[in-house]
Amino acid sequence: MAGNPIPDITLADGYTIPAVVFGSYNMNGRDGVAGMVNAVKAGYFGIDSAFNYENEGAVGEVVRTCGVPRESLRITSKLPGRHHRYDAALLTIEESLYRAGLDYFDSYLIHWPNPKENHYVEAWTALIEAQKRGMVRSIGVCNFLPEHLQRLIDETGVTPVMNQIEMHPYFPQDEQRAWDKAHGIVTEAWSPMGRGSDMIHDPVIGGIARAIERTPVQVILRWHHQLGAIPLPKSASPERQVANRSIFDFELDEGQMARIATLARPDGRIDDQDPAKYQEM
């Protein structure tokens, strides 16, 4: 394992999660397993998956073959929108565990609120029950706006310990991150490099990278970390996997952080995936 170890962050429920988690979207089958095993060997002990990624089986195979004890790994999966009804949600979590061949998930999240269907509180009560049954340890959400989160808290008395949201220098989510932090919710960042955007070629980020002799991706991931968010980078390349997790032996100064802050855009979302209206079934 190269570079400094990825530190752990303690969640509000007392469990921990690595400060950088490996994203597994589109990593399926034999090649997906090989790529994820390489990631674990490179020092990623957290793997993010989802029912809709259709790779929970591959993730389970990684757990069994990577050579790292199960208790040292942090495995996440997510509930799809079509299974937000209480009974369906519990069955889906059971199915996720069967697919993965695991006894428990370290965290399980509601993938999107899907407010048009308006069953996300019912889904949240199912996650609470799954946690009581020992099927999952930590429970949280993805893409929830403050009004969605507040409703969960008001109607169930249970606050999610994490909220995984779209976040990158073009869409830094300042208000959402502040709301999460004020309520003891850890923010995770999906598509931390903007998913196919020109962000890694941005001249501001490139200038900072050259000045500190780091890659643009390392600069972006370090920016996430210094803002208190957990980025979820993904790469099948062993070299990039090592580079992407090697962000704990340098810091961005205030001026560099301020320069990156100037990149924020009002229309910074990818594909206009606004949780107030976006549906993911």
Short mmCIF file of the C-alpha atoms (twelve columns), coordinates in Angstrom:
data_MODEL
# 
_entry.id   MODEL 
# 
loop_
_atom_site.group_PDB 
_atom_site.id 
_atom_site.type_symbol 
_atom_site.label_atom_id 
_atom_site.label_alt_id 
_atom_site.label_comp_id 
_atom_site.label_asym_id 
_atom_site.label_seq_id 
_atom_site.Cartn_x 
_atom_site.Cartn_y 
_atom_site.Cartn_z 
_atom_site.pdbx_PDB_model_num 
ATOM 1   C CA . MET A 1   0.000   0.000   0.000   1 
ATOM 2   C CA . ALA A 2   1.487   3.332   -1.099  1 
ATOM 3   C CA . GLY A 3   1.088   6.710   0.550   1 
ATOM 4   C CA . ASN A 4   -0.374  7.680   3.881   1 
ATOM 5   C CA . PRO A 5   -3.298  5.576   5.115   1 
ATOM 6   C CA . ILE A 6   -6.783  6.958   4.517   1 
ATOM 7   C CA . PRO A 7   -7.977  8.219   7.912   1 
ATOM 8   C CA . ASP A 8   -11.357 7.307   9.350   1 
ATOM 9   C CA . ILE A 9   -14.167 9.714   10.138  1 
ATOM 10  C CA . THR A 10  -16.480 8.941   13.042  1 
ATOM 11  C CA . LEU A 11  -20.183 9.165   12.269  1 
ATOM 12  C CA . ALA A 12  -22.835 10.401  14.695  1 
ATOM 13  C CA . ASP A 13  -23.789 6.790   15.519  1 
ATOM 14  C CA . GLY A 14  -20.234 5.955   16.597  1 
ATOM 15  C CA . TYR A 15  -19.308 3.883   13.558  1 
ATOM 16  C CA . THR A 16  -16.547 5.000   11.207  1 
ATOM 17  C CA . ILE A 17  -16.110 5.507   7.488   1 
ATOM 18  C CA . PRO A 18  -12.907 6.228   5.549   1 
ATOM 19  C CA . ALA A 19  -12.288 9.847   4.519   1 
ATOM 20  C CA . VAL A 20  -12.080 8.653   0.893   1 
ATOM 21  C CA . VAL A 21  -14.396 5.875   -0.294  1 
ATOM 22  C CA . PHE A 22  -13.989 3.934   -3.541  1 
ATOM 23  C CA . GLY A 23  -16.890 4.367   -5.967  1 
ATOM 24  C CA . SER A 24  -17.945 1.205   -7.799  1 
ATOM 25  C CA . TYR A 25  -20.460 2.474   -10.368 1 
ATOM 26  C CA . ASN A 26  -20.082 0.521   -13.649 1 
ATOM 27  C CA . MET A 27  -17.633 -1.920  -12.047 1 
ATOM 28  C CA . ASN A 28  -19.322 -5.245  -12.696 1 
ATOM 29  C CA . GLY A 29  -18.429 -8.876  -13.227 1 
ATOM 30  C CA . ARG A 30  -14.948 -10.347 -13.219 1 
ATOM 31  C CA . ASP A 31  -13.245 -7.152  -14.356 1 
ATOM 32  C CA . GLY A 32  -15.119 -5.148  -11.763 1 
ATOM 33  C CA . VAL A 33  -14.019 -7.526  -9.023  1 
ATOM 34  C CA . ALA A 34  -10.394 -7.292  -10.156 1 
ATOM 35  C CA . GLY A 35  -10.537 -3.501  -10.200 1 
ATOM 36  C CA . MET A 36  -12.061 -3.300  -6.749  1 
ATOM 37  C CA . VAL A 37  -9.633  -5.830  -5.290  1 
ATOM 38  C CA . ASN A 38  -6.800  -3.679  -6.621  1 
ATOM 39  C CA . ALA A 39  -8.414  -0.688  -4.936  1 
ATOM 40  C CA . VAL A 40  -8.535  -2.463  -1.585  1 
ATOM 41  C CA . LYS A 41  -4.890  -3.450  -1.972  1 
ATOM 42  C CA . ALA A 42  -4.146  0.208   -2.730  1 
ATOM 43  C CA . GLY A 43  -5.652  1.157   0.633   1 
ATOM 44  C CA . TYR A 44  -9.334  1.830   -0.009  1 
ATOM 45  C CA . PHE A 45  -11.202 0.076   2.789   1 
ATOM 46  C CA . GLY A 46  -14.553 1.674   1.959   1 
ATOM 47  C CA . ILE A 47  -16.544 0.611   -1.151  1 
ATOM 48  C CA . ASP A 48  -19.718 2.333   -2.284  1 
ATOM 49  C CA . SER A 49  -22.301 0.310   -4.211  1 
ATOM 50  C CA . ALA A 50  -26.066 0.348   -4.864  1 
ATOM 51  C CA . PHE A 51  -28.888 -2.025  -5.707  1 
ATOM 52  C CA . ASN A 52  -29.246 -0.235  -9.044  1 
ATOM 53  C CA . TYR A 53  -25.552 -0.649  -9.887  1 
ATOM 54  C CA . GLU A 54  -26.220 -4.400  -10.162 1 
ATOM 55  C CA . ASN A 55  -22.794 -5.155  -8.728  1 
ATOM 56  C CA . GLU A 56  -23.495 -6.051  -5.108  1 
ATOM 57  C CA . GLY A 57  -22.472 -9.613  -5.957  1 
ATOM 58  C CA . ALA A 58  -19.154 -8.369  -7.289  1 
ATOM 59  C CA . VAL A 59  -18.629 -6.311  -4.146  1 
ATOM 60  C CA . GLY A 60  -19.299 -9.358  -2.001  1 
ATOM 61  C CA . GLU A 61  -16.719 -11.313 -3.984  1 
ATOM 62  C CA . VAL A 62  -14.220 -8.522  -3.325  1 
ATOM 63  C CA . VAL A 63  -14.906 -8.808  0.406   1 
ATOM 64  C CA . ARG A 64  -14.256 -12.550 0.281   1 
ATOM 65  C CA . THR A 65  -11.112 -12.449 -1.876  1 
ATOM 66  C CA . CYS A 66  -9.299  -9.183  -1.139  1 
ATOM 67  C CA . GLY A 67  -7.364  -10.518 1.845   1 
ATOM 68  C CA . VAL A 68  -8.568  -7.802  4.237   1 
ATOM 69  C CA . PRO A 69  -10.671 -8.887  7.248   1 
ATOM 70  C CA . ARG A 70  -14.372 -8.123  6.888   1 
ATOM 71  C CA . GLU A 71  -14.378 -6.016  10.044  1 
ATOM 72  C CA . SER A 72  -11.798 -3.692  8.505   1 
ATOM 73  C CA . LEU A 73  -13.966 -2.946  5.453   1 
ATOM 74  C CA . ARG A 74  -16.839 -0.477  5.142   1 
ATOM 75  C CA . ILE A 75  -19.375 -1.585  2.543   1 
ATOM 76  C CA . THR A 76  -22.264 0.642   1.451   1 
ATOM 77  C CA . SER A 77  -25.314 -0.053  -0.692  1 
ATOM 78  C CA . LYS A 78  -28.432 1.937   -1.561  1 
ATOM 79  C CA . LEU A 79  -32.182 1.493   -1.836  1 
ATOM 80  C CA . PRO A 80  -33.737 2.219   -5.277  1 
ATOM 81  C CA . GLY A 81  -36.742 4.469   -5.688  1 
ATOM 82  C CA . ARG A 82  -39.073 1.719   -6.904  1 
ATOM 83  C CA . HIS A 83  -38.778 -0.019  -3.510  1 
ATOM 84  C CA . HIS A 84  -39.560 2.827   -1.096  1 
ATOM 85  C CA . ARG A 85  -42.661 1.147   0.338   1 
ATOM 86  C CA . TYR A 86  -41.919 -0.283  3.795   1 
ATOM 87  C CA . ASP A 87  -42.256 -4.009  3.073   1 
ATOM 88  C CA . ALA A 88  -40.553 -3.717  -0.308  1 
ATOM 89  C CA . ALA A 89  -37.690 -1.753  1.236   1 
ATOM 90  C CA . LEU A 90  -36.999 -4.397  3.874   1 
ATOM 91  C CA . LEU A 91  -37.120 -7.150  1.257   1 
ATOM 92  C CA . THR A 92  -34.740 -5.176  -0.948  1 
ATOM 93  C CA . ILE A 93  -32.210 -4.807  1.852   1 
ATOM 94  C CA . GLU A 94  -32.429 -8.551  2.466   1 
ATOM 95  C CA . GLU A 95  -31.950 -9.149  -1.254  1 
ATOM 96  C CA . SER A 96  -28.944 -6.814  -1.284  1 
ATOM 97  C CA . LEU A 97  -27.364 -8.881  1.471   1 
ATOM 98  C CA . TYR A 98  -28.118 -12.132 -0.355  1 
ATOM 99  C CA . ARG A 99  -26.666 -10.761 -3.574  1 
ATOM 100 C CA . ALA A 100 -23.499 -9.726  -1.786  1 
ATOM 101 C CA . GLY A 101 -23.326 -12.814 0.407   1 
ATOM 102 C CA . LEU A 102 -22.819 -10.600 3.446   1 
ATOM 103 C CA . ASP A 103 -24.269 -10.737 6.947   1 
ATOM 104 C CA . TYR A 104 -24.569 -6.945  7.188   1 
ATOM 105 C CA . PHE A 105 -23.846 -3.699  5.388   1 
ATOM 106 C CA . ASP A 106 -21.792 -1.092  7.143   1 
ATOM 107 C CA . SER A 107 -24.108 1.543   5.722   1 
ATOM 108 C CA . TYR A 108 -27.273 1.530   3.680   1 
ATOM 109 C CA . LEU A 109 -28.682 4.672   2.083   1 
ATOM 110 C CA . ILE A 110 -31.862 5.804   0.353   1 
ATOM 111 C CA . HIS A 111 -30.574 6.521   -3.153  1 
ATOM 112 C CA . TRP A 112 -32.892 9.449   -4.022  1 
ATOM 113 C CA . PRO A 113 -35.880 10.990  -2.223  1 
ATOM 114 C CA . ASN A 114 -38.185 10.757  -5.287  1 
ATOM 115 C CA . PRO A 115 -40.568 13.367  -3.826  1 
ATOM 116 C CA . LYS A 116 -43.188 12.894  -6.553  1 
ATOM 117 C CA . GLU A 117 -43.894 9.405   -5.190  1 
ATOM 118 C CA . ASN A 118 -43.511 10.762  -1.653  1 
ATOM 119 C CA . HIS A 119 -42.647 7.449   0.028   1 
ATOM 120 C CA . TYR A 120 -39.198 8.369   1.299   1 
ATOM 121 C CA . VAL A 121 -40.303 8.612   4.959   1 
ATOM 122 C CA . GLU A 122 -41.730 5.100   4.666   1 
ATOM 123 C CA . ALA A 123 -38.412 3.959   3.199   1 
ATOM 124 C CA . TRP A 124 -36.582 5.618   6.079   1 
ATOM 125 C CA . THR A 125 -38.680 3.743   8.659   1 
ATOM 126 C CA . ALA A 126 -37.693 0.518   6.893   1 
ATOM 127 C CA . LEU A 127 -33.994 1.434   7.163   1 
ATOM 128 C CA . ILE A 128 -34.486 2.143   10.857  1 
ATOM 129 C CA . GLU A 129 -36.018 -1.316  11.271  1 
ATOM 130 C CA . ALA A 130 -33.222 -2.943  9.241   1 
ATOM 131 C CA . GLN A 131 -30.718 -1.302  11.552  1 
ATOM 132 C CA . LYS A 132 -32.561 -2.654  14.614  1 
ATOM 133 C CA . ARG A 133 -32.457 -6.139  13.074  1 
ATOM 134 C CA . GLY A 134 -28.688 -5.934  12.547  1 
ATOM 135 C CA . MET A 135 -28.899 -5.979  8.759   1 
ATOM 136 C CA . VAL A 136 -27.147 -2.622  8.539   1 
ATOM 137 C CA . ARG A 137 -25.029 -0.624  10.960  1 
ATOM 138 C CA . SER A 138 -25.266 2.970   9.777   1 
ATOM 139 C CA . ILE A 139 -28.220 4.406   7.871   1 
ATOM 140 C CA . GLY A 140 -28.292 7.491   5.703   1 
ATOM 141 C CA . VAL A 141 -29.509 9.036   2.491   1 
ATOM 142 C CA . CYS A 142 -28.354 10.385  -0.849  1 
ATOM 143 C CA . ASN A 143 -29.412 13.545  -2.636  1 
ATOM 144 C CA . PHE A 144 -31.690 14.744  0.156   1 
ATOM 145 C CA . LEU A 145 -32.379 18.461  0.392   1 
ATOM 146 C CA . PRO A 146 -32.819 20.147  3.800   1 
ATOM 147 C CA . GLU A 147 -36.610 19.911  3.577   1 
ATOM 148 C CA . HIS A 148 -36.407 16.157  2.957   1 
ATOM 149 C CA . LEU A 149 -33.987 15.659  5.826   1 
ATOM 150 C CA . GLN A 150 -36.021 17.785  8.216   1 
ATOM 151 C CA . ARG A 151 -39.116 15.759  7.450   1 
ATOM 152 C CA . LEU A 152 -37.314 12.505  8.260   1 
ATOM 153 C CA . ILE A 153 -36.169 13.945  11.571  1 
ATOM 154 C CA . ASP A 154 -39.577 15.378  12.438  1 
ATOM 155 C CA . GLU A 155 -41.564 12.249  11.582  1 
ATOM 156 C CA . THR A 156 -39.220 9.535   12.872  1 
ATOM 157 C CA . GLY A 157 -36.905 11.201  15.382  1 
ATOM 158 C CA . VAL A 158 -33.927 9.564   13.656  1 
ATOM 159 C CA . THR A 159 -31.354 11.681  11.809  1 
ATOM 160 C CA . PRO A 160 -29.390 10.182  8.917   1 
ATOM 161 C CA . VAL A 161 -25.681 9.971   9.699   1 
ATOM 162 C CA . MET A 162 -24.640 10.732  6.117   1 
ATOM 163 C CA . ASN A 163 -25.980 12.419  2.997   1 
ATOM 164 C CA . GLN A 164 -24.308 11.528  -0.287  1 
ATOM 165 C CA . ILE A 165 -24.761 14.374  -2.763  1 
ATOM 166 C CA . GLU A 166 -23.461 15.652  -6.076  1 
ATOM 167 C CA . MET A 167 -20.488 17.842  -5.203  1 
ATOM 168 C CA . HIS A 168 -17.480 19.132  -7.114  1 
ATOM 169 C CA . PRO A 169 -15.756 22.499  -7.641  1 
ATOM 170 C CA . TYR A 170 -18.394 23.582  -10.186 1 
ATOM 171 C CA . PHE A 171 -21.165 22.709  -7.693  1 
ATOM 172 C CA . PRO A 172 -19.742 22.963  -4.146  1 
ATOM 173 C CA . GLN A 173 -23.068 22.712  -2.299  1 
ATOM 174 C CA . ASP A 174 -22.119 25.263  0.372   1 
ATOM 175 C CA . GLU A 175 -25.611 25.597  1.847   1 
ATOM 176 C CA . GLN A 176 -26.338 21.862  1.847   1 
ATOM 177 C CA . ARG A 177 -22.986 21.047  3.448   1 
ATOM 178 C CA . ALA A 178 -23.564 23.664  6.133   1 
ATOM 179 C CA . TRP A 179 -27.035 22.241  6.863   1 
ATOM 180 C CA . ASP A 180 -25.666 18.716  7.056   1 
ATOM 181 C CA . LYS A 181 -22.868 19.762  9.390   1 
ATOM 182 C CA . ALA A 182 -25.229 21.657  11.694  1 
ATOM 183 C CA . HIS A 183 -27.273 18.477  12.100  1 
ATOM 184 C CA . GLY A 184 -24.359 16.091  12.603  1 
ATOM 185 C CA . ILE A 185 -24.656 14.615  9.118   1 
ATOM 186 C CA . VAL A 186 -21.484 13.719  7.222   1 
ATOM 187 C CA . THR A 187 -21.533 14.793  3.574   1 
ATOM 188 C CA . GLU A 188 -20.281 12.396  0.910   1 
ATOM 189 C CA . ALA A 189 -19.579 13.567  -2.651  1 
ATOM 190 C CA . TRP A 190 -20.536 11.552  -5.715  1 
ATOM 191 C CA . SER A 191 -18.935 12.446  -9.042  1 
ATOM 192 C CA . PRO A 192 -16.286 14.483  -7.207  1 
ATOM 193 C CA . MET A 193 -14.521 15.254  -10.507 1 
ATOM 194 C CA . GLY A 194 -17.710 16.143  -12.340 1 
ATOM 195 C CA . ARG A 195 -18.188 12.861  -14.247 1 
ATOM 196 C CA . GLY A 196 -16.826 13.450  -17.715 1 
ATOM 197 C CA . SER A 197 -16.675 17.215  -17.451 1 
ATOM 198 C CA . ASP A 198 -13.714 19.367  -18.362 1 
ATOM 199 C CA . MET A 199 -13.019 20.041  -14.709 1 
ATOM 200 C CA . ILE A 200 -9.651  18.293  -14.559 1 
ATOM 201 C CA . HIS A 201 -8.522  20.543  -17.422 1 
ATOM 202 C CA . ASP A 202 -9.723  23.725  -15.726 1 
ATOM 203 C CA . PRO A 203 -6.878  26.291  -15.795 1 
ATOM 204 C CA . VAL A 204 -7.421  27.301  -12.166 1 
ATOM 205 C CA . ILE A 205 -7.119  23.735  -10.921 1 
ATOM 206 C CA . GLY A 206 -4.271  23.043  -13.339 1 
ATOM 207 C CA . GLY A 207 -2.359  26.073  -12.115 1 
ATOM 208 C CA . ILE A 208 -2.692  24.986  -8.496  1 
ATOM 209 C CA . ALA A 209 -1.659  21.430  -9.414  1 
ATOM 210 C CA . ARG A 210 1.479   22.632  -11.157 1 
ATOM 211 C CA . ALA A 211 2.371   24.950  -8.289  1 
ATOM 212 C CA . ILE A 212 2.272   22.166  -5.706  1 
ATOM 213 C CA . GLU A 213 3.415   19.366  -8.033  1 
ATOM 214 C CA . ARG A 214 0.234   17.324  -7.736  1 
ATOM 215 C CA . THR A 215 -2.294  16.099  -10.273 1 
ATOM 216 C CA . PRO A 216 -5.509  18.064  -10.902 1 
ATOM 217 C CA . VAL A 217 -7.487  15.116  -9.529  1 
ATOM 218 C CA . GLN A 218 -5.474  15.148  -6.316  1 
ATOM 219 C CA . VAL A 219 -6.146  18.870  -5.961  1 
ATOM 220 C CA . ILE A 220 -9.895  18.326  -6.397  1 
ATOM 221 C CA . LEU A 221 -10.022 15.418  -3.949  1 
ATOM 222 C CA . ARG A 222 -7.972  17.352  -1.386  1 
ATOM 223 C CA . TRP A 223 -10.396 20.282  -1.809  1 
ATOM 224 C CA . HIS A 224 -13.254 17.943  -0.880  1 
ATOM 225 C CA . HIS A 225 -11.411 16.687  2.169   1 
ATOM 226 C CA . GLN A 226 -10.601 20.162  3.437   1 
ATOM 227 C CA . LEU A 227 -14.259 21.120  3.102   1 
ATOM 228 C CA . GLY A 228 -15.170 18.167  5.316   1 
ATOM 229 C CA . ALA A 229 -16.713 16.009  2.599   1 
ATOM 230 C CA . ILE A 230 -15.918 12.388  1.746   1 
ATOM 231 C CA . PRO A 231 -15.196 12.037  -1.997  1 
ATOM 232 C CA . LEU A 232 -15.974 8.833   -3.910  1 
ATOM 233 C CA . PRO A 233 -13.410 8.600   -6.722  1 
ATOM 234 C CA . LYS A 234 -13.525 5.676   -9.131  1 
ATOM 235 C CA . SER A 235 -10.841 4.270   -11.394 1 
ATOM 236 C CA . ALA A 236 -9.959  0.825   -12.664 1 
ATOM 237 C CA . SER A 237 -6.334  1.855   -13.154 1 
ATOM 238 C CA . PRO A 238 -4.070  0.734   -10.282 1 
ATOM 239 C CA . GLU A 239 -1.830  3.754   -10.834 1 
ATOM 240 C CA . ARG A 240 -4.704  6.228   -10.660 1 
ATOM 241 C CA . GLN A 241 -6.193  4.412   -7.691  1 
ATOM 242 C CA . VAL A 242 -2.979  5.028   -5.756  1 
ATOM 243 C CA . ALA A 243 -2.739  8.625   -6.924  1 
ATOM 244 C CA . ASN A 244 -6.368  9.375   -6.056  1 
ATOM 245 C CA . ARG A 245 -5.982  8.247   -2.443  1 
ATOM 246 C CA . SER A 246 -2.647  10.009  -1.942  1 
ATOM 247 C CA . ILE A 247 -4.060  13.304  -0.687  1 
ATOM 248 C CA . PHE A 248 -3.128  13.212  2.990   1 
ATOM 249 C CA . ASP A 249 0.470   14.389  2.795   1 
ATOM 250 C CA . PHE A 250 -0.239  17.917  1.535   1 
ATOM 251 C CA . GLU A 251 -2.653  20.797  2.096   1 
ATOM 252 C CA . LEU A 252 -4.172  23.520  -0.038  1 
ATOM 253 C CA . ASP A 253 -3.645  26.961  1.452   1 
ATOM 254 C CA . GLU A 254 -6.400  29.527  1.970   1 
ATOM 255 C CA . GLY A 255 -5.608  31.275  -1.283  1 
ATOM 256 C CA . GLN A 256 -5.803  28.066  -3.281  1 
ATOM 257 C CA . MET A 257 -9.096  27.104  -1.649  1 
ATOM 258 C CA . ALA A 258 -10.449 30.584  -2.426  1 
ATOM 259 C CA . ARG A 259 -9.415  30.288  -6.073  1 
ATOM 260 C CA . ILE A 260 -11.239 26.975  -6.408  1 
ATOM 261 C CA . ALA A 261 -14.307 28.565  -4.792  1 
ATOM 262 C CA . THR A 262 -14.519 30.980  -7.734  1 
ATOM 263 C CA . LEU A 263 -15.330 28.041  -10.035 1 
ATOM 264 C CA . ALA A 264 -18.822 27.533  -8.570  1 
ATOM 265 C CA . ARG A 265 -21.592 27.842  -11.148 1 
ATOM 266 C CA . PRO A 266 -25.343 28.389  -10.675 1 
ATOM 267 C CA . ASP A 267 -25.950 25.656  -13.266 1 
ATOM 268 C CA . GLY A 268 -23.221 23.379  -11.964 1 
ATOM 269 C CA . ARG A 269 -25.327 20.240  -11.567 1 
ATOM 270 C CA . ILE A 270 -24.618 17.328  -13.912 1 
ATOM 271 C CA . ASP A 271 -27.585 16.624  -16.199 1 
ATOM 272 C CA . ASP A 272 -29.807 18.890  -14.076 1 
ATOM 273 C CA . GLN A 273 -30.327 16.133  -11.490 1 
ATOM 274 C CA . ASP A 274 -32.200 18.310  -9.004  1 
ATOM 275 C CA . PRO A 275 -33.449 16.209  -6.042  1 
ATOM 276 C CA . ALA A 276 -36.549 18.401  -5.832  1 
ATOM 277 C CA . LYS A 277 -37.792 16.855  -9.072  1 
ATOM 278 C CA . TYR A 278 -35.364 14.142  -10.272 1 
ATOM 279 C CA . GLN A 279 -36.714 10.586  -10.181 1 
ATOM 280 C CA . GLU A 280 -34.499 7.513   -9.878  1 
ATOM 281 C CA . MET A 281 -36.449 4.260   -9.861  1 
# 
